[in-house]
């Protein structure tokens, strides 16, 4: 709703916002509709994630999960695919160059208000 933010936003920013919204919504709906969902992680998600880490993916482990949980997991993979191409990648970068660079002189090019 802020014009300056809207002017600096790209379509990737909006895509990331939609992905985060879908993730939050599917997570909340899973928590509301399936109260016993906390048992799925050790029983289903841990073997699934282990299969991914050992490069032997077993997506069939997720086949019996409810739709909202499957959407939540799928949305995580979408977010992981989009993350490197968004501005969020700055979360994991360390700006050590700023520590070592010389001082910068900032010159404002504005008309003075009289």
C-alpha positions in Angstrom: 0.0 0.0 0.0 3.1 2.3 0.2 3.9 3.8 -3.2 7.7 3.7 -2.6 7.6 0.0 -1.6 5.3 -0.8 -4.6 7.7 1.0 -7.0 10.7 -1.0 -5.7 8.8 -4.4 -5.7 9.2 -6.9 -8.4 7.0 -9.8 -9.5 9.3 -12.2 -7.6 8.5 -10.3 -4.4 4.8 -10.8 -5.0 5.4 -14.5 -5.8 7.4 -15.0 -2.6 4.5 -13.3 -0.6 2.0 -15.6 -2.2 4.1 -18.7 -1.4 4.6 -17.6 2.2 0.8 -16.9 2.5 0.0 -20.4 1.1 2.5 -21.9 3.5 1.0 -20.1 6.5 -2.6 -20.9 5.4 -1.9 -24.6 4.8 0.0 -24.9 8.1 -2.8 -23.3 10.1 -5.5 -25.4 8.3 -3.5 -28.6 9.0 -3.2 -27.6 12.7 -6.9 -26.8 12.9 -8.4 -29.8 11.0 -5.9 -32.5 12.0 -5.1 -32.1 15.7 -3.0 -35.3 15.8 -0.7 -33.9 13.0 2.2 -33.6 15.4 2.6 -37.3 15.3 3.2 -37.3 11.5 6.6 -35.7 11.7 8.4 -38.5 13.5 6.4 -41.2 11.7 6.2 -39.8 8.2 8.3 -36.7 7.7 11.5 -38.0 9.3 11.8 -41.0 6.9 10.7 -38.8 4.0 13.4 -36.1 4.8 16.0 -38.8 5.3 15.2 -40.3 1.9 15.7 -36.8 0.4 19.0 -36.3 2.2 20.3 -39.7 1.1 19.3 -38.9 -2.5 16.8 -41.7 -2.6 13.5 -39.8 -2.5 10.4 -41.7 -1.5 7.4 -39.4 -2.2 5.0 -42.3 -1.6 5.5 -41.8 2.1 3.4 -38.6 1.8 0.6 -40.2 -0.2 -1.6 -41.0 2.8 -1.3 -37.5 4.3 -4.3 -35.1 4.1 -4.4 -32.6 1.2 -3.5 -29.6 3.4 -0.4 -31.3 4.7 0.7 -32.4 1.2 0.1 -28.8 0.0 2.2 -27.6 2.9 5.1 -29.9 2.0 4.8 -29.1 -1.7 4.8 -25.4 -0.9 8.0 -25.8 1.0 9.7 -27.2 -2.1 8.3 -24.4 -4.2 9.7 -21.9 -1.6 13.1 -23.6 -1.7 13.2 -23.4 -5.5 12.2 -19.7 -5.5 14.4 -18.6 -2.6 17.7 -18.2 -4.4 16.1 -16.0 -7.0 14.4 -13.7 -4.5 15.6 -10.9 -2.3 15.4 -13.3 0.6 18.7 -14.8 -0.4 20.2 -11.8 1.5 19.2 -13.6 4.7 22.0 -16.2 4.2 24.7 -13.9 2.8 27.3 -12.4 5.0 28.3 -8.9 3.9 31.9 -9.1 4.9 32.8 -6.7 2.1 31.1 -3.9 4.0 33.5 -4.4 6.9 36.6 -4.2 4.7 35.6 -1.5 2.2 36.8 2.1 2.6 34.6 4.8 3.9 32.1 6.1 1.5 31.3 9.8 1.1 27.7 10.5 0.5 26.8 13.6 -1.5 23.2 14.6 -1.6 22.0 16.0 -4.9 18.9 17.7 -3.7 17.5 21.2 -4.1 17.5 22.9 -0.7 14.1 24.0 0.5 13.9 27.7 0.9 
